[in-house]
Amino acid sequence: MRTFNYEAKAKIVNAGNSKVFKDWQSALPNLTEEMFLKEVKWLCDDPCDQYGKLTREIGLTGHGIVRLNRHYDGWLTTIRYPDGKLWTGDYFYRPCNNKNYADENGMIWENHKISLSAADRV
């Protein structure tokens, strides 16, 4: 069974040195360290499958963090909601330098799949 060091990840976040937390908080301003670390703890408790592969991820949406599951099918790995629906990311409203695509405020809606697993750095 694989183990993941939640304490090390929490120490990085609490010290203000987590690039992932800062990036996610910039997209989701109401995200707190406590909320983020609760989800990181869930990731680090990943039981893994019988082959030692990760089974959990968390994803960033414009409304919060969602818990996701990894599904392995031969060569294909998909990320899905707990109900089995395919996770396709979310849309984020961000600055755009290309005036051909930007709206009148210089912004654009873009789809991004932003996720984190226990094996990733915070």
N, CA and C atoms as a LAMMPS dump frame, in Angstrom:
ITEM: TIMESTEP
0
ITEM: NUMBER OF ATOMS
366
ITEM: BOX BOUNDS ff ff ff
-5.0000000000000000e+02 5.0000000000000000e+02
-5.0000000000000000e+02 5.0000000000000000e+02
-5.0000000000000000e+02 5.0000000000000000e+02
ITEM: ATOMS id mol type element x y z
1 1 1 N 0.846 -1.19 0
2 1 2 C 0 0 0
3 1 3 C 0.881 1.24 0
4 2 1 N 0.537 2.189 -0.852
5 2 2 C 1.274 3.451 -0.914
6 2 3 C 0.809 4.373 0.203
7 3 1 N 1.712 5.179 0.691
8 3 2 C 1.343 6.173 1.694
9 3 3 C 1.76 7.549 1.206
10 4 1 N 1.025 8.552 1.624
11 4 2 C 1.282 9.924 1.221
12 4 3 C 1.354 10.786 2.461
13 5 1 N 2.317 11.675 2.51
14 5 2 C 2.611 12.437 3.712
15 5 3 C 1.754 13.7 3.792
16 6 1 N 0.59 13.563 4.415
17 6 2 C -0.297 14.712 4.594
18 6 3 C 0.374 15.797 5.43
19 7 1 N 1.079 15.409 6.487
20 7 2 C 1.703 16.386 7.383
21 7 3 C 2.672 17.291 6.638
22 8 1 N 3.443 16.742 5.728
23 8 2 C 4.386 17.551 4.941
24 8 3 C 3.64 18.531 4.046
25 9 1 N 2.556 18.065 3.43
26 9 2 C 1.766 18.94 2.559
27 9 3 C 1.108 20.055 3.378
28 10 1 N 0.571 19.708 4.552
29 10 2 C -0.074 20.696 5.417
30 10 3 C 0.94 21.741 5.889
31 11 1 N 2.137 21.302 6.186
32 11 2 C 3.186 22.228 6.635
33 11 3 C 3.496 23.26 5.54
34 12 1 N 3.555 22.81 4.298
35 12 2 C 3.826 23.707 3.162
36 12 3 C 2.69 24.717 3.004
37 13 1 N 1.462 24.23 3.074
38 13 2 C 0.297 25.12 2.929
39 13 3 C 0.25 26.126 4.075
40 14 1 N 0.399 25.648 5.313
41 14 2 C 0.318 26.528 6.484
42 14 3 C 1.432 27.567 6.523
43 15 1 N 2.573 27.243 5.925
44 15 2 C 3.694 28.187 5.883
45 15 3 C 3.525 29.233 4.779
46 16 1 N 2.479 29.069 3.952
47 16 2 C 2.249 30.014 2.862
48 16 3 C 3.113 29.743 1.644
49 17 1 N 3.652 28.519 1.541
50 17 2 C 4.57 28.18 0.447
51 17 3 C 3.956 27.27 -0.609
52 18 1 N 2.634 27.129 -0.604
53 18 2 C 1.981 26.246 -1.56
54 18 3 C 1.558 27.024 -2.8
55 19 1 N 2.23 26.752 -3.909
56 19 2 C 1.873 27.4 -5.168
57 19 3 C 0.481 26.948 -5.617
58 20 1 N 0.176 25.672 -5.419
59 20 2 C -1.133 25.156 -5.825
60 20 3 C -2.246 25.857 -5.049
61 21 1 N -2.107 25.948 -3.729
62 21 2 C -3.137 26.62 -2.94
63 21 3 C -3.297 28.068 -3.375
64 22 1 N -2.207 28.777 -3.589
65 22 2 C -2.287 30.181 -4.011
66 22 3 C -2.979 30.309 -5.364
67 23 1 N -2.633 29.418 -6.307
68 23 2 C -3.266 29.449 -7.624
69 23 3 C -4.757 29.149 -7.535
70 24 1 N -5.108 28.134 -6.737
71 24 2 C -6.517 27.772 -6.602
72 24 3 C -7.279 28.877 -5.891
73 25 1 N -6.667 29.512 -4.908
74 25 2 C -7.332 30.589 -4.186
75 25 3 C -7.531 31.811 -5.088
76 26 1 N -6.631 32.041 -6.032
77 26 2 C -6.81 33.177 -6.947
78 26 3 C -8.023 32.948 -7.858
79 27 1 N -8.321 31.682 -8.162
80 27 2 C -9.493 31.365 -8.98
81 27 3 C -10.76 31.252 -8.137
82 28 1 N -10.586 30.966 -6.86
83 28 2 C -11.708 30.754 -5.948
84 28 3 C -11.412 31.505 -4.648
85 29 1 N -11.654 32.831 -4.621
86 29 2 C -11.235 33.677 -3.5
87 29 3 C -11.736 33.255 -2.12
88 30 1 N -12.867 32.547 -2.041
89 30 2 C -13.368 32.141 -0.726
90 30 3 C -12.737 30.845 -0.219
91 31 1 N -11.793 30.281 -0.961
92 31 2 C -11.112 29.056 -0.547
93 31 3 C -10.162 29.359 0.61
94 32 1 N -10.328 28.635 1.708
95 32 2 C -9.461 28.814 2.873
96 32 3 C -8.458 27.664 2.952
97 33 1 N -7.42 27.863 3.742
98 33 2 C -6.442 26.795 3.959
99 33 3 C -7.127 25.564 4.547
100 34 1 N -8.04 25.779 5.48
101 34 2 C -8.726 24.666 6.125
102 34 3 C -9.532 23.848 5.115
103 35 1 N -10.248 24.543 4.225
104 35 2 C -11.032 23.843 3.21
105 35 3 C -10.112 23.051 2.289
106 36 1 N -9.031 23.673 1.856
107 36 2 C -8.082 23.028 0.954
108 36 3 C -7.441 21.813 1.63
109 37 1 N -6.997 21.989 2.876
110 37 2 C -6.323 20.897 3.581
111 37 3 C -7.262 19.737 3.892
112 38 1 N -8.539 20.013 4.086
113 38 2 C -9.513 18.933 4.291
114 38 3 C -9.535 18.019 3.066
115 39 1 N -9.507 18.617 1.892
116 39 2 C -9.524 17.834 0.647
117 39 3 C -8.174 17.145 0.41
118 40 1 N -7.08 17.802 0.764
119 40 2 C -5.755 17.184 0.639
120 40 3 C -5.664 15.968 1.567
121 41 1 N -6.237 16.07 2.755
122 41 2 C -6.254 14.934 3.686
123 41 3 C -7.011 13.763 3.067
124 42 1 N -8.157 14.052 2.439
125 42 2 C -8.924 13.004 1.761
126 42 3 C -8.072 12.354 0.669
127 43 1 N -7.314 13.172 -0.084
128 43 2 C -6.424 12.623 -1.114
129 43 3 C -5.376 11.701 -0.507
130 44 1 N -4.744 12.155 0.562
131 44 2 C -3.655 11.393 1.174
132 44 3 C -4.145 10.096 1.813
133 45 1 N -5.437 9.997 2.089
134 45 2 C -6.019 8.765 2.613
135 45 3 C -6.439 7.811 1.493
136 46 1 N -6.004 8.082 0.264
137 46 2 C -6.343 7.256 -0.893
138 46 3 C -5.95 5.801 -0.635
139 47 1 N -6.911 4.878 -0.696
140 47 2 C -6.585 3.477 -0.451
141 47 3 C -5.843 2.817 -1.62
142 48 1 N -5.836 3.455 -2.783
143 48 2 C -5.262 2.915 -4.023
144 48 3 C -5.956 1.607 -4.406
145 49 1 N -5.783 1.206 -5.653
146 49 2 C -6.407 -0.036 -6.099
147 49 3 C -5.477 -1.219 -5.826
148 50 1 N -5.847 -2.39 -6.289
149 50 2 C -5.063 -3.587 -6.005
150 50 3 C -3.674 -3.567 -6.639
151 51 1 N -3.449 -2.661 -7.592
152 51 2 C -2.144 -2.538 -8.243
153 51 3 C -1.326 -1.373 -7.694
154 52 1 N -1.846 -0.693 -6.68
155 52 2 C -1.153 0.45 -6.091
156 52 3 C -1.362 1.754 -6.845
157 53 1 N -2.334 1.782 -7.761
158 53 2 C -2.628 2.996 -8.518
159 53 3 C -3.589 3.888 -7.739
160 54 1 N -3.404 5.183 -7.889
161 54 2 C -4.266 6.159 -7.218
162 54 3 C -5.711 6.024 -7.679
163 55 1 N -6.642 6.296 -6.763
164 55 2 C -8.059 6.226 -7.108
165 55 3 C -8.788 7.541 -6.868
166 56 1 N -8.094 8.531 -6.267
167 56 2 C -8.751 9.79 -5.913
168 56 3 C -8.043 10.996 -6.532
169 57 1 N -8.837 12.007 -6.842
170 57 2 C -8.328 13.321 -7.24
171 57 3 C -9.315 14.357 -6.72
172 58 1 N -8.858 15.592 -6.639
173 58 2 C -9.77 16.7 -6.399
174 58 3 C -9.648 17.639 -7.586
175 59 1 N -10.753 18.269 -7.932
176 59 2 C -10.766 19.174 -9.066
177 59 3 C -11.23 20.557 -8.651
178 60 1 N -10.702 21.549 -9.317
179 60 2 C -11.094 22.93 -9.069
180 60 3 C -12.182 23.326 -10.05
181 61 1 N -13.264 23.878 -9.516
182 61 2 C -14.327 24.439 -10.354
183 61 3 C -14.518 25.892 -9.941
184 62 1 N -15.314 26.606 -10.673
185 62 2 C -15.604 27.986 -10.322
186 62 3 C -16.456 28.118 -9.073
187 63 1 N -16.951 26.977 -8.558
188 63 2 C -17.833 26.985 -7.394
189 63 3 C -17.211 26.329 -6.174
190 64 1 N -16.071 25.691 -6.338
191 64 2 C -15.433 25.017 -5.212
192 64 3 C -14.581 23.847 -5.662
193 65 1 N -14.23 23.031 -4.696
194 65 2 C -13.439 21.836 -4.963
195 65 3 C -14.382 20.64 -5.018
196 66 1 N -14.176 19.772 -6.011
197 66 2 C -14.985 18.56 -6.133
198 66 3 C -14.095 17.337 -5.945
199 67 1 N -14.658 16.322 -5.312
200 67 2 C -13.96 15.046 -5.151
201 67 3 C -14.227 14.192 -6.384
202 68 1 N -13.163 13.59 -6.879
203 68 2 C -13.239 12.827 -8.12
204 68 3 C -12.603 11.453 -7.948
205 69 1 N -12.923 10.548 -8.862
206 69 2 C -12.36 9.202 -8.856
207 69 3 C -11.624 8.935 -10.157
208 70 1 N -10.494 8.25 -10.052
209 70 2 C -9.771 7.794 -11.244
210 70 3 C -10.283 6.413 -11.619
211 71 1 N -10.501 6.206 -12.912
212 71 2 C -10.921 4.906 -13.428
213 71 3 C -9.898 4.456 -14.46
214 72 1 N -9.431 3.234 -14.316
215 72 2 C -8.434 2.666 -15.224
216 72 3 C -9.102 1.606 -16.078
217 73 1 N -8.871 1.722 -17.387
218 73 2 C -9.424 0.751 -18.327
219 73 3 C -8.364 0.469 -19.373
220 74 1 N -7.516 -0.489 -19.075
221 74 2 C -6.418 -0.785 -19.997
222 74 3 C -5.459 0.391 -20.062
223 75 1 N -5.302 0.959 -21.248
224 75 2 C -4.389 2.089 -21.438
225 75 3 C -5.039 3.42 -21.101
226 76 1 N -6.333 3.426 -20.895
227 76 2 C -7.069 4.671 -20.712
228 76 3 C -7.353 4.938 -19.23
229 77 1 N -7.05 6.148 -18.794
230 77 2 C -7.403 6.586 -17.446
231 77 3 C -8.359 7.759 -17.585
232 78 1 N -9.493 7.676 -16.906
233 78 2 C -10.449 8.779 -16.927
234 78 3 C -10.688 9.255 -15.507
235 79 1 N -11.079 10.506 -15.4
236 79 2 C -11.416 11.112 -14.119
237 79 3 C -12.925 11.328 -14.13
238 80 1 N -13.578 10.829 -13.075
239 80 2 C -15.037 10.867 -13.041
240 80 3 C -15.545 11.361 -11.697
241 81 1 N -16.759 11.903 -11.73
242 81 2 C -17.465 12.233 -10.497
243 81 3 C -17.809 10.923 -9.789
244 82 1 N -18.104 10.969 -8.494
245 82 2 C -18.478 9.736 -7.785
246 82 3 C -19.671 8.995 -8.409
247 83 1 N -20.561 9.73 -9.093
248 83 2 C -21.712 9.075 -9.726
249 83 3 C -21.363 8.438 -11.071
250 84 1 N -20.083 8.523 -11.482
251 84 2 C -19.638 7.899 -12.722
252 84 3 C -19.6 8.832 -13.915
253 85 1 N -20.17 10.014 -13.795
254 85 2 C -20.179 10.974 -14.903
255 85 3 C -18.758 11.468 -15.163
256 86 1 N -18.375 11.552 -16.432
257 86 2 C -17.047 12.013 -16.821
258 86 3 C -16.827 13.457 -16.393
259 87 1 N -15.676 13.721 -15.785
260 87 2 C -15.331 15.083 -15.378
261 87 3 C -14.591 15.759 -16.53
262 88 1 N -15.115 16.896 -16.976
263 88 2 C -14.522 17.603 -18.117
264 88 3 C -13.962 18.967 -17.73
265 89 1 N -13.768 19.193 -16.44
266 89 2 C -13.241 20.48 -16.001
267 89 3 C -14.349 21.498 -15.828
268 90 1 N -13.949 22.762 -15.81
269 90 2 C -14.918 23.836 -15.615
270 90 3 C -14.452 25.052 -16.402
271 91 1 N -15.34 26.026 -16.53
272 91 2 C -15.012 27.264 -17.232
273 91 3 C -14.566 28.329 -16.239
274 92 1 N -13.528 29.052 -16.626
275 92 2 C -12.991 30.125 -15.796
276 92 3 C -12.937 31.399 -16.622
277 93 1 N -13.308 32.504 -16.014
278 93 2 C -13.314 33.826 -16.643
279 93 3 C -11.988 34.483 -16.305
280 94 1 N -11.157 34.741 -17.32
281 94 2 C -9.821 35.246 -17.048
282 94 3 C -9.42 36.309 -18.064
283 95 1 N -8.395 37.098 -17.737
284 95 2 C -7.915 38.124 -18.672
285 95 3 C -7.417 37.501 -19.979
286 96 1 N -7.627 38.214 -21.073
287 96 2 C -7.199 37.74 -22.388
288 96 3 C -6.524 38.895 -23.129
289 97 1 N -5.325 38.66 -23.633
290 97 2 C -4.584 39.693 -24.355
291 97 3 C -4.956 39.78 -25.832
292 98 1 N -5.639 38.789 -26.363
293 98 2 C -6.017 38.768 -27.771
294 98 3 C -7.375 39.442 -27.941
295 99 1 N -7.382 40.623 -28.534
296 99 2 C -8.613 41.401 -28.686
297 99 3 C -9.631 40.724 -29.597
298 100 1 N -9.181 39.777 -30.439
299 100 2 C -10.111 39.052 -31.3
300 100 3 C -10.996 38.094 -30.505
301 101 1 N -10.54 37.68 -29.334
302 101 2 C -11.286 36.717 -28.523
303 101 3 C -11.855 37.318 -27.242
304 102 1 N -11.27 38.382 -26.752
305 102 2 C -11.679 38.973 -25.477
306 102 3 C -13.007 39.706 -25.61
307 103 1 N -13.737 39.755 -24.507
308 103 2 C -14.963 40.542 -24.484
309 103 3 C -14.614 42.01 -24.246
310 104 1 N -15.626 42.854 -24.061
311 104 2 C -15.394 44.29 -23.889
312 104 3 C -14.605 44.618 -22.623
313 105 1 N -14.511 43.671 -21.694
314 105 2 C -13.739 43.875 -20.463
315 105 3 C -12.326 43.298 -20.544
316 106 1 N -11.964 42.792 -21.733
317 106 2 C -10.643 42.186 -21.9
318 106 3 C -10.542 40.806 -21.274
319 107 1 N -11.687 40.137 -21.121
320 107 2 C -11.744 38.827 -20.459
321 107 3 C -12.262 37.77 -21.429
322 108 1 N -12.028 36.496 -21.069
323 108 2 C -12.498 35.374 -21.877
324 108 3 C -12.872 34.217 -20.956
325 109 1 N -13.872 33.429 -21.382
326 109 2 C -14.223 32.193 -20.68
327 109 3 C -13.417 31.068 -21.306
328 110 1 N -12.705 30.315 -20.467
329 110 2 C -11.919 29.186 -20.964
330 110 3 C -12.208 27.952 -20.119
331 111 1 N -12.202 26.794 -20.791
332 111 2 C -12.39 25.528 -20.084
333 111 3 C -11.032 24.971 -19.69
334 112 1 N -10.905 24.596 -18.407
335 112 2 C -9.667 24.004 -17.901
336 112 3 C -9.997 22.813 -17.022
337 113 1 N -9.167 21.774 -17.117
338 113 2 C -9.26 20.621 -16.221
339 113 3 C -8.124 20.774 -15.219
340 114 1 N -8.448 21.269 -14.041
341 114 2 C -7.443 21.537 -13.011
342 114 3 C -7.705 20.554 -11.873
343 115 1 N -6.738 19.652 -11.646
344 115 2 C -6.956 18.654 -10.601
345 115 3 C -5.645 18.345 -9.885
346 116 1 N -5.778 17.64 -8.768
347 116 2 C -4.647 17.323 -7.908
348 116 3 C -4.856 15.904 -7.371
349 117 1 N -3.754 15.154 -7.273
350 117 2 C -3.8 13.829 -6.642
351 117 3 C -2.83 13.827 -5.47
352 118 1 N -2.85 12.762 -4.699
353 118 2 C -1.971 12.65 -3.541
354 118 3 C -0.501 12.621 -3.943
355 119 1 N -0.215 12.202 -5.159
356 119 2 C 1.177 12.128 -5.615
357 119 3 C 1.723 13.468 -6.083
358 120 1 N 0.845 14.45 -6.263
359 120 2 C 1.273 15.764 -6.734
360 120 3 C 1.811 16.63 -5.601
361 121 1 N 2.688 17.549 -5.97
362 121 2 C 3.171 18.537 -5.003
363 121 3 C 2.109 19.595 -4.793
364 122 1 N 2.091 20.147 -3.564
365 122 2 C 1.167 21.241 -3.298
366 122 3 C 1.904 22.544 -3.424
